[in-house]
Amino acid sequence: MVEKTEKYRTFAEVASRYHTSRSTIYRWLSDPVARFPRPFRIGHRCLWRSADLDAFDEGFHQQSEGSSK
């Protein structure tokens, strides 16, 4: 049996991935139009599922392609 382990990203990793600051990520989280994935908390840590971030990237990429036509 093969176990699938999910990967999680910290706030710093997410900020680095999108080349932005923590305050920008907070702004994206508060903007319903942005549809940025919500993190979950473990203690004081905010963590994002890598799969959620990948899906967000894919949706953003498809939206940009559609608007450029």
N, C-alpha and C positions, 0 to 999 in steps of 0.2 A: 504494500500500500504506500502510495506517495502522498506525503503531506504537503499542502500548499501553504507557505508562510507569507503572510502579507507584510509588505514593507511600509514603514511609517517615516514621515519626515517631520523634523522639528521646525520651529519658527525660523531659526537661522538658516536651515536648509531651504525652506520655501522662499525666504527673502533672497537667498543666493540664486536659486533656480530662476526667479523672475527678475533678477538684477534690480531689486527695489528695497525699500525700507520697511520696517515693521509698521510704521504709521500708514504707509500706502496699503499694506495688506489689511489693516484694520478698516481703512476706508472702503476697500473692495468688499469686505465682509458686511459692511453696513449698507452697501448699495445693492438693492434687489435686482437691478438691471444687469449688474456684473455677473451674477450667479456664481460667485467664487465659492468653491467647496468649503463647508463648515468643518472646523477642526473638532476634535473631541478632547476632553481633558482627562489627564491622569495626574491627580494631585494638582500641582501648579503648572504643569506642562501642557501646552497645546500641541497636538499631533494631528497630522493629516495623513490619510491613506494615499500612498503613491498612485493607486488605481484611480482615486477620485481626481487627483491632479492631472493624470494622463487624460482622463475623460474630459476634463475642463479644457485642456490644451486642444484636444481633438475638436470639441465643439466650437472653440474660439477660432481655430484654423478654418473649419468649414464655413463659419459665419463670415469670416473675412473674404474667403473665396467667393461666396455668394454676393457680397456687396460690391465686389470689384467688377462684376459682369454688367 
